[in-house]
Amino acid sequence: MSIEVNGKTIELTEAGYLVNHMDWDEDVARALAASEGIELTDQHWDVINYLRDEYINNGQNQPMERAVLKDMGKRWGSKPTSKDLYQLFPLAPTKQGTKIAGLPQVKRKGGY
């Protein structure tokens, strides 16, 4: 499975995640989001960049929803609810957000 972005073929897993997270850039994120039916806003980018930063700069950490809520609250100046995150990423913020962020599939159970 693969997608074409700017003339480059990007390999995906069967579940639609990037095989190599280093293939990611903002255009790839837009293509992945479009395939999920999502048009990216500034808040989407905040979550995506947070997830990438946690994974790349914090020992491949893939934070659970509670941590995302807490850290987005700091960034946005008011604490979002789970509902707010699910409005951004309807198929689970930590799973769908991770996919669009170009990171490996989250394997843990639950998400809060």
GROMACS elastic network, one bead per residue, 0.5 to 0.9 nm:
[ bonds ]
;  ai    aj funct       b0    kb
    1    10     6  0.86856   500
    1    11     6  0.61626   500
    1    12     6  0.52651   500
    1    13     6  0.63800   500
    1    14     6  0.63899   500
    1    16     6  0.75914   500
    2     9     6  0.64413   500
    2    10     6  0.53568   500
    2    12     6  0.50015   500
    2    13     6  0.80212   500
    2    16     6  0.81920   500
    2    18     6  0.86329   500
    3     8     6  0.81901   500
    3     9     6  0.57594   500
    3    10     6  0.52749   500
    3    11     6  0.67087   500
    3    12     6  0.73882   500
    3    28     6  0.86935   500
    3    31     6  0.81029   500
    3    32     6  0.85220   500
    4     7     6  0.60072   500
    4     8     6  0.54596   500
    4    10     6  0.61535   500
    4    11     6  0.89482   500
    4    28     6  0.87010   500
    4    31     6  0.85919   500
    5     8     6  0.52257   500
    5     9     6  0.64950   500
    5    10     6  0.71982   500
    5    27     6  0.69285   500
    5    28     6  0.62381   500
    5    31     6  0.71978   500
    6     9     6  0.84707   500
    6    27     6  0.78891   500
    6    28     6  0.87476   500
   10    18     6  0.73319   500
   10    19     6  0.81609   500
   10    20     6  0.85788   500
   10    23     6  0.68254   500
   10    24     6  0.86345   500
   10    28     6  0.83226   500
   11    16     6  0.88957   500
   11    17     6  0.85054   500
   11    18     6  0.61413   500
   11    19     6  0.57237   500
   11    20     6  0.76118   500
   11    23     6  0.85894   500
   12    15     6  0.75910   500
   12    16     6  0.52441   500
   12    17     6  0.52243   500
   12    19     6  0.51295   500
   12    20     6  0.82128   500
   13    16     6  0.51420   500
   13    17     6  0.52499   500
   13    18     6  0.62481   500
   13    19     6  0.58087   500
   14    17     6  0.75359   500
   15   105     6  0.82002   500
   16    19     6  0.88194   500
   16    32     6  0.82943   500
   16    99     6  0.72900   500
   16   105     6  0.89982   500
   17    20     6  0.87532   500
   17    21     6  0.87383   500
   17    32     6  0.87495   500
   17    98     6  0.83839   500
   17    99     6  0.52660   500
   17   100     6  0.78752   500
   17   102     6  0.64946   500
   17   103     6  0.69471   500
   17   104     6  0.63339   500
   17   105     6  0.64229   500
   18    21     6  0.58236   500
   18    22     6  0.87017   500
   18    23     6  0.74486   500
   18    24     6  0.77404   500
   18    99     6  0.74114   500
   18   100     6  0.88628   500
   18   102     6  0.54534   500
   18   103     6  0.66066   500
   18   104     6  0.68594   500
   18   105     6  0.87504   500
   19    22     6  0.89173   500
   19    23     6  0.83059   500
   19   102     6  0.85421   500
   19   103     6  0.85149   500
   19   104     6  0.74979   500
   20    23     6  0.57185   500
   20    24     6  0.78998   500
   20   102     6  0.79287   500
   20   103     6  0.79984   500
   20   104     6  0.81960   500
   21    24     6  0.56782   500
   21   101     6  0.84033   500
   21   102     6  0.52191   500
   21   103     6  0.53513   500
   21   104     6  0.71601   500
   22    25     6  0.82117   500
   22   102     6  0.80351   500
   22   103     6  0.88855   500
   23    28     6  0.80186   500
   23   102     6  0.78056   500
   24    27     6  0.79806   500
   24    28     6  0.56906   500
   24    29     6  0.69324   500
   24   101     6  0.75037   500
   24   102     6  0.55608   500
   24   103     6  0.85194   500
   25    28     6  0.52467   500
   25    29     6  0.63058   500
   25    30     6  0.87992   500
   25   101     6  0.86623   500
   25   102     6  0.82561   500
   26    30     6  0.61935   500
   26    31     6  0.86404   500
   26   101     6  0.87765   500
   27    30     6  0.50327   500
   27    31     6  0.62493   500
   27    32     6  0.86287   500
   28    31     6  0.50485   500
   28    32     6  0.61199   500
   28    33     6  0.84622   500
   28   100     6  0.80789   500
   28   101     6  0.88336   500
   28   102     6  0.80175   500
   29    32     6  0.50951   500
   29    33     6  0.59620   500
   29    34     6  0.84521   500
   29    40     6  0.87467   500
   29    48     6  0.88137   500
   29    99     6  0.86046   500
   29   100     6  0.51918   500
   29   101     6  0.62328   500
   29   102     6  0.70289   500
   30    33     6  0.50314   500
   30    34     6  0.60202   500
   30    35     6  0.85935   500
   30    38     6  0.84899   500
   30    39     6  0.75996   500
   30    40     6  0.70078   500
   30   100     6  0.77730   500
   31    34     6  0.50836   500
   31    35     6  0.62795   500
   31    36     6  0.87384   500
   31   100     6  0.84778   500
   32    35     6  0.51271   500
   32    36     6  0.64583   500
   32    37     6  0.88190   500
   32    38     6  0.86204   500
   32    99     6  0.75808   500
   32   100     6  0.54697   500
   32   101     6  0.86698   500
   32   102     6  0.84662   500
   33    37     6  0.62204   500
   33    39     6  0.65233   500
   33    40     6  0.70413   500
   33    96     6  0.88457   500
   33    97     6  0.89184   500
   33    99     6  0.86173   500
   33   100     6  0.58181   500
   34    38     6  0.53424   500
   34    39     6  0.64326   500
   34    40     6  0.85739   500
   35    38     6  0.75374   500
   36    39     6  0.89311   500
   36    96     6  0.82958   500
   36   100     6  0.86462   500
   38    88     6  0.79651   500
   38    89     6  0.78222   500
   39    44     6  0.87174   500
   40    43     6  0.78736   500
   40    44     6  0.55359   500
   40    45     6  0.68384   500
   40    88     6  0.84824   500
   41    44     6  0.51331   500
   41    45     6  0.63896   500
   41    46     6  0.87411   500
   41    88     6  0.86533   500
   42    45     6  0.50531   500
   42    46     6  0.62272   500
   42    47     6  0.88476   500
   43    47     6  0.64385   500
   43    48     6  0.86024   500
   43    72     6  0.88303   500
   43    76     6  0.85258   500
   43    88     6  0.77973   500
   44    47     6  0.53004   500
   44    48     6  0.61001   500
   44    49     6  0.85408   500
   44    85     6  0.89263   500
   44    88     6  0.63819   500
   44    89     6  0.81551   500
   44    97     6  0.81024   500
   45    49     6  0.58248   500
   45    50     6  0.82222   500
   45   101     6  0.88914   500
   46    49     6  0.53245   500
   46    50     6  0.60293   500
   46    51     6  0.86172   500
   46    72     6  0.75784   500
   46    75     6  0.81080   500
   46    76     6  0.89880   500
   47    50     6  0.50304   500
   47    51     6  0.61071   500
   47    52     6  0.85903   500
   47    68     6  0.75257   500
   47    72     6  0.71987   500
   47    85     6  0.88923   500
   47    93     6  0.84490   500
   47    97     6  0.71959   500
   47   101     6  0.86729   500
   48    51     6  0.51896   500
   48    52     6  0.62079   500
   48    53     6  0.85742   500
   48    97     6  0.61400   500
   48    98     6  0.71209   500
   48   100     6  0.71628   500
   48   101     6  0.51283   500
   48   102     6  0.88807   500
   49    52     6  0.50709   500
   49    53     6  0.59957   500
   49    54     6  0.85363   500
   49   101     6  0.72621   500
   50    53     6  0.50867   500
   50    54     6  0.61373   500
   50    55     6  0.86073   500
   50    68     6  0.80632   500
   50    71     6  0.83833   500
   50    72     6  0.84126   500
   51    54     6  0.52030   500
   51    55     6  0.62235   500
   51    56     6  0.85954   500
   51    61     6  0.83684   500
   51    62     6  0.68463   500
   51    63     6  0.73787   500
   51    68     6  0.81967   500
   51    94     6  0.82249   500
   51    97     6  0.77052   500
   51    98     6  0.66362   500
   51   101     6  0.69085   500
   51   103     6  0.83074   500
   52    55     6  0.51388   500
   52    56     6  0.59004   500
   52    57     6  0.80411   500
   52    60     6  0.88958   500
   52    62     6  0.87160   500
   52    98     6  0.79676   500
   52   101     6  0.62176   500
   52   102     6  0.79359   500
   52   103     6  0.71688   500
   53    56     6  0.52651   500
   53    57     6  0.53988   500
   53    58     6  0.71056   500
   53    60     6  0.89593   500
   53    61     6  0.89191   500
   54    57     6  0.55617   500
   54    59     6  0.74626   500
   54    60     6  0.65893   500
   54    61     6  0.54080   500
   54    62     6  0.66188   500
   54    63     6  0.74112   500
   55    58     6  0.56644   500
   55    59     6  0.62392   500
   55    62     6  0.59401   500
   55    63     6  0.85457   500
   55   103     6  0.76961   500
   56    59     6  0.66891   500
   56    60     6  0.57178   500
   56    61     6  0.78985   500
   57    60     6  0.71807   500
   57    61     6  0.83759   500
   58    61     6  0.56944   500
   62    94     6  0.77978   500
   62    98     6  0.81763   500
   62   103     6  0.89130   500
   62   106     6  0.71990   500
   63    66     6  0.79056   500
   63    67     6  0.58924   500
   63    68     6  0.65167   500
   63    94     6  0.73337   500
   63   111     6  0.87940   500
   64    67     6  0.56275   500
   64    68     6  0.65405   500
   64    69     6  0.89036   500
   64    94     6  0.64923   500
   64   110     6  0.84896   500
   64   111     6  0.53892   500
   64   112     6  0.55985   500
   65    69     6  0.61010   500
   65    70     6  0.86041   500
   65    82     6  0.77579   500
   65    85     6  0.86888   500
   65    92     6  0.87655   500
   65    93     6  0.70874   500
   65    94     6  0.61698   500
   65   111     6  0.55915   500
   66    69     6  0.51522   500
   66    70     6  0.62652   500
   66    71     6  0.87223   500
   66    82     6  0.84225   500
   66   111     6  0.80886   500
   66   112     6  0.53920   500
   67    70     6  0.50847   500
   67    71     6  0.61201   500
   67    72     6  0.84302   500
   67   112     6  0.84442   500
   68    71     6  0.52579   500
   68    72     6  0.59045   500
   68    73     6  0.83527   500
   68    85     6  0.88843   500
   68    93     6  0.86496   500
   68    94     6  0.81068   500
   69    72     6  0.52541   500
   69    73     6  0.60479   500
   69    74     6  0.87859   500
   69    79     6  0.67093   500
   69    80     6  0.60207   500
   69    81     6  0.68926   500
   69    82     6  0.72575   500
   69    85     6  0.78203   500
   70    73     6  0.51696   500
   70    74     6  0.66110   500
   70    75     6  0.89520   500
   70    79     6  0.66837   500
   70    80     6  0.80190   500
   71    74     6  0.51147   500
   71    75     6  0.63565   500
   71    76     6  0.86186   500
   71    79     6  0.84720   500
   72    76     6  0.57917   500
   72    77     6  0.80965   500
   72    78     6  0.81322   500
   72    79     6  0.69357   500
   72    80     6  0.70933   500
   73    76     6  0.51656   500
   73    77     6  0.55805   500
   73    80     6  0.58911   500
   74    77     6  0.54079   500
   74    78     6  0.69059   500
   74    79     6  0.72179   500
   75    78     6  0.80710   500
   75    79     6  0.89888   500
   76    79     6  0.73671   500
   76    80     6  0.82727   500
   80    83     6  0.79203   500
   80    84     6  0.58091   500
   80    85     6  0.72304   500
   81    84     6  0.51179   500
   81    85     6  0.67245   500
   81    86     6  0.87727   500
   82    85     6  0.52191   500
   82    86     6  0.61832   500
   82    87     6  0.86314   500
   82    93     6  0.87774   500
   82   112     6  0.88519   500
   83    86     6  0.50035   500
   83    87     6  0.61448   500
   83    88     6  0.87639   500
   84    87     6  0.51800   500
   84    88     6  0.66908   500
   84    89     6  0.88765   500
   85    88     6  0.51205   500
   85    89     6  0.61301   500
   85    90     6  0.77985   500
   85    92     6  0.79959   500
   85    93     6  0.59661   500
   86    91     6  0.71045   500
   86    92     6  0.61192   500
   86    93     6  0.60438   500
   87    90     6  0.55821   500
   87    93     6  0.88824   500
   88    92     6  0.89952   500
   88    93     6  0.73464   500
   88    97     6  0.86410   500
   89    92     6  0.57183   500
   89    94     6  0.83853   500
   89    95     6  0.85215   500
   89    96     6  0.60347   500
   89    97     6  0.63168   500
   90    93     6  0.70377   500
   90    96     6  0.77487   500
   91    94     6  0.88526   500
   91    95     6  0.72008   500
   91    96     6  0.57929   500
   91    97     6  0.87183   500
   92    95     6  0.53236   500
   92    96     6  0.55905   500
   92    97     6  0.73746   500
   92   111     6  0.78683   500
   93    96     6  0.54779   500
   93    98     6  0.75031   500
   93   111     6  0.85683   500
   94    97     6  0.53463   500
   94    98     6  0.56878   500
   94    99     6  0.85387   500
   94   106     6  0.76554   500
   94   111     6  0.68566   500
   95    98     6  0.50757   500
   95    99     6  0.62634   500
   95   100     6  0.88197   500
   95   105     6  0.69373   500
   95   106     6  0.62008   500
   95   111     6  0.83886   500
   96    99     6  0.50352   500
   96   100     6  0.63487   500
   96   101     6  0.85155   500
   97   100     6  0.52341   500
   97   101     6  0.60160   500
   97   102     6  0.86868   500
   97   103     6  0.89309   500
   98   102     6  0.63455   500
   98   103     6  0.54176   500
   98   104     6  0.71862   500
   98   105     6  0.70065   500
   98   106     6  0.76101   500
   99   102     6  0.52414   500
   99   103     6  0.58559   500
   99   104     6  0.71426   500
   99   105     6  0.67759   500
   99   106     6  0.89327   500
  100   103     6  0.76257   500
  103   106     6  0.85744   500
  104   107     6  0.88962   500
  106   109     6  0.85789   500
  108   111     6  0.77514   500
